[in-house]
Amino acid sequence: MTTNKSVLAWLDDMVSMCKPDEIVWIDGSEEQLEALRKEACESGEILKLNEEKLPGCYYHRTAENDVARVEDRTFICARTKEEAGPTNNWMDPAEMYAKLRNLYNGSMKGRTMYVVPYSMGPIGSPFSKIGIELTDSIYVVLNMAIMTRVGKAVMDCLGDCPEFVKCLHAKKDVNPEERYIVQFPQDATIWSINSAYGGNVLLGKKCFALRIASYLGKQEGWMAEHMLILGLENPKGEIKYIAAAFPSACGKTNLAMLIPPAYLKEKGYKVWTVGDDIAWLRIGEDGRLYAINPEAGFFGVAPGTSEKTNFNALASTRQGTIFTNVAINNEDNTVWWEGLDKNPPADATEWKGAKVNGKEYTAEGNKLAHPNSRFTAPAKNCPCISSEFENPAGVPISAIVFGGRRAKTAPLVYQARDWEHGVFVGATMASETTAAAAGQVGVVRRDPMAMKPFCGYNMADYFAHWLEMGEKLGDKAPSIFHVNWFRQDAEGHFMWPGFGDNMRVLNWILDRCEGKADATETAIGYLPKASDLDLTGLDIDAATLEELLSVDKEVWAGEIDGIKEYFAQFGDKLPKGIADQLAKLEANLK
């Protein structure tokens, strides 16, 4: 499929190490993919689901020890430990290569090596990057064909260019003691071994699209971010785009596929999904910031996804989807998970493979689906997918939004004073875990820009790169905001309804970007006045709204201590702009 000397030399090296019995190039044709689905069904690697109810959908079950990303086995092998930074696991690259070559040696004997050329982003877009993944898993091939653009067209686009991201995956024996997911940023190389779970083996996802891409972005002057991208259309038909970063369990996918509340829907407001997880951002010819979603599909968490919580995400899974570690409803050969509805099937196969009476099984506190069970669905299935989804130039970003789950600290929404302050707001992002038994707020977990597990180099340098991007953008930089849908009252109840009503906050954000809305300056930034939010049809009293938009200086004084403690690990590398913003916040609170 190629005469590219760099590709062929690398492939020869990997083949001589892994020793597969056969090599198959993935050309991206439906005929080849269908033959692979058939082969995987015959071997039991996947199961075909009900063709009438879930056309083109399949089921896969991973090993019980292999059900999630493993951060303690994930390494950034930059040249030096300092380049990897204190938030990443590091090992000397030469040492890691030697260790892994030993593990990969003969790992594909008796197996087929699939060569999967893929493009992150529309093929040929100036934003896009090409990778090639070698894998011994048909499951991986089929997932990559949903999550990325794969096949011959990608190799034609690469031509003789030596620049591509080199990805190697071997299931080997799925031994967790010898499981490694390793990024070598300077070599644009990713090696994953002893896992078959999507997050560790679909190497275009977090490994390439964030860890390697964030490093490439720093070198080349762009950004790879853990952000959704949505378009908000007003009744005049004007669409403005927002990019937003949230740590896990903070409603990211729900926001990306938001359905406006009835009141705003009737007025003509709409939301269009460009991406639910990853954004690549570049400065366009007009000096503004533009974003693409480099992925072609959604790799979503199934439990909790329902017609009520996320109609559009569920609709995306109705065709051509691969379900992993959910339960099978044996009555009609469909799928089920906790939160899909309140009716677990009577005849079920739970995620580990045991046949059970689903209703009795769940009544005893067991889960039919694994809490991190997944669906891999084509983005084109999404009812609210944006018409700009395949636009090679991306969409212009008006606002960047950061968010976390905070019971008392952050108000519903506030705006950063300027770009530098906004970077500080992102750098201090945090979420709280709740100790359910005692009903108390638990541990504060800092997750700057929601990138802590995904930044491919020293996070202090990553903050500096954000500041540099702001300097290049100048007065064309998007405004930066922070939201908190999870503020709680004294009894621990959520004060804001969330879901579709979050659009009311997004409308204020976009009005601020256009100078159409008022705000009050506070110690932490600009807050809306109660009258600035359109709350028509919402049952929310004045006292609750006042508390939602309040800044408790005592609580924030405690926050300062946590921020200082977190920043201490970066030492002298912490950019001056970030340190200055911390000092400013401390002074403002006094």
PyMOL commands that set and color helices and strands:
alter all, ss='L'
color gray80, all
select helices_A, chain A and resi 5-18+30-43+71-73+81-84+93-104+138-147+152-158+176-178+185-187+198-201+204-220+252-256+262-267+307-316+358-363+379-381+419-427+448-450+459-476+499-513+530-532+542-548+553-568+571-573+576-589
alter helices_A, ss='H'
color red, helices_A
select strands_A, chain A and resi 22-25+47-48+58-60+74-76+112-120+129-135+149-150+165-170+180-184+189-193+223-225+228-233+239-245+270-275+279-283+289-292+297-301+322-324+327-329+334-336+347-349+355-357+374-378+395-403+413-415+430-435+440-446+479-483+520-521+526-527
alter strands_A, ss='S'
color yellow, strands_A
deselect
rebuild
show_as cartoon
